[in-house]
Amino acid sequence: MPCGCGLFFLSLGGIRIDTTVSFAQSPSSATLHEIHADGAKKLTESQIIALTELQLNSSVDRDALQAAADKLVHTGLFAHVKYDFTTRGDQLTVNFHVEEMLFSPPSSTISRGSTIRNRRGHSRKKSRL
C-alpha cells in the first residue's frame, strides 16, 4: 500500500511545533483508535493525552490532530511538540512527542533591605517586609 510522509514546522512565539505526518491512502477522517505520548519527564502519558482533549473512538481529521498539538503548546509546558499518525483501514493511531519547557528561577529576587528604583530612576531602601 503506498504511503506518503511529510514534515511540517510551525513557529509560535519562539516555540516550534514539528508535525510529522505519515499517511496511507485514507479518508479525510478516521476513528481514533490509539493515542500515545512520550518525551515528558514530569507528566505522565495519560496527563499529556488529557491535555489534548482527544477522545478515543471519535472521528478525527488532520485539523483535529493539529488542534490537539496546538493545545499542548498553549499550555506553556512544552518547548517542542511533534506528532505523527498512522492509519490502518479507518483506524487511526496518533503519537505525540513532546519536550518539556525548561523552567529556571528568576535571576534576581528582592530581599529585605534591597534597593528599589522607581520609574524616574530614583532609588530608596525597601522597607522591612
C-alpha angles and dihedrals in degrees: 000000000000116000130194128200132193138177121214130186128202123182117204118178094326093316116113123215113196115195119193111190123198117180140167120203098296141150119270089261135030140182113271103239103166138012122195133177131189142168100060122120100182102037128056123235091252092052091053092047090051090055090058091058089215116149125214116243092022123124112257137178134188092276091056091050091049090049089053091051090048090053090055091051093047091057087072090224098107133063093193133020123188130171137184132181140194131200130211110186105315093334118103129198118193127195121197116201113195138181114202122234114255109237121200130184118258112281093236136021131197113243134181111294096014122141119256123198121209126213093276093053095252113141131213135173114264113245120243116284 
